[in-house]
Amino acid sequence: MYERIAVMLMKEFIQLKRDRWAKFRLVVPLLIQMLVFGYAATFTVHHVATTVLDLDRSQASRALISRFVASARFQVVDWARNQAQVTRDVNDGRAVIALVIHAGFAKDLEDGQQAPLQVIVDGTNSNTALIALSYISQIVGLFSQHTAPTLRRTAASAAAPAVRITLAPRPWFNDDLNERWFFIPGVIGTITLLQVVSLTAFAVVREREVGTLEQIMVSPIRPVEFILGKTVPFFLIGLGDVTLVSAFGILWFRVPFIGDPLVMLVGTMLFLLAAVSLGLLLSTFSRTQQQAFALNFFFVNPLFILSGFAFPIAAMPAWLQGVTVVNPLRYFLVVIRAVFLKGVGFAALWPDLGAMALLALVMLAASVLRFHKSLD
């Protein structure tokens, strides 16, 4: 048995060695995707197009506007003269944000009253709008805390000083809240899933399409041996891919790795076993490479969306959160981020590791049964 599996492994690696395009496809696209996703995957927004209508024209209004300009989050594209011009800028897409400071803004501050600031947001891109609104809240909050009190009239000398509560945030594991430290481990898991599932599915289907699968089946090689010989190389390739892109993320993007390499290795092996099993399962439903491509697209994209890579699972509807429990990428992202940034071990990650192991065994068993049935 072991000799026949070894022959199958040797056959796969010889084919890979002869296929120059395959060797290029296994390395270069991964690094390109890692580079592109590493820079493009971010929730940070810069230079949001902003229209300003200052009807107060006071020192206080100019001080507030200067804070928006100095933050580099907003770029003033138009100094409106009236409300109609503000409406036109937002409707035409020239501005995403419009700041309207009404007359009497400075006087309200001096009198210790609320000084409203009108913010008009183009909600067409809700993600950018929400992020921009959070920036506006921070800027206005700092202005209200530090600048506005100096503009108010001096109270009576006998008045008691106001009590001030200062918020001092202290993030753990990512002091600077660097978004790349969150996204890069997620990118590693995502592109590895895409690579391994597609390689496994297409390789088996290709054997069937060119007619060599039937030739192999009439040989002394048994179906189980064929499955192991066909999937183990892609398991090893996936292991090499994870090592490559992880090293790239650590060295190029300076993402820290403070965990135990053994925990990372075990989590990666379980994840790759699940990914290979999924690819093999998809191959049993496909007769051609076009069908395999369609199934790959149909299943892998939802796995990406429901993994928690960019969209929090807790924010999804309850029934959709239930669907995510059969997604191995969900558990691997928890493992890889925890190992990279927190340095936690098996004691904290055993539920996720166990879930990946269970999913891998179920899908592998289903794929073996389906493979036998497809041969009949």
ABEGO torsion letter per residue (X at the ends): XAAAAAAAAAAAAAAAAABAAAAAAAAAAAAAAAAAAAAABBABBBGBBBBBBBAAGBAAAAAAAAAAAAAGABBBABBBABAAAAAAAAAAGABABBBBBBBGAAAAAAAGBBBBBBBBBBAABAAAAAAAAAAAAAAAAAAAAAAAAAABBBBBAABBBBBBBBBBBBBBGBAAGBAAAAAAAAAAAAAAAAAAAAAAAAAAAAAAAAGAAAAAAABABBAAAAAAAAAAAAAAAAAAAAAAAAAAAAAAAGBBBABBAAAAAAAAAAAAAAAAAAAAAAAAABABAAAAAAAAAAAAAAAAAAAGAABBAAABBAAAAAAAAABAAAAAAAAAAAAAAAGBBAAAAAAAAAAAAAAAAAAAAAAAAAAAAAAX
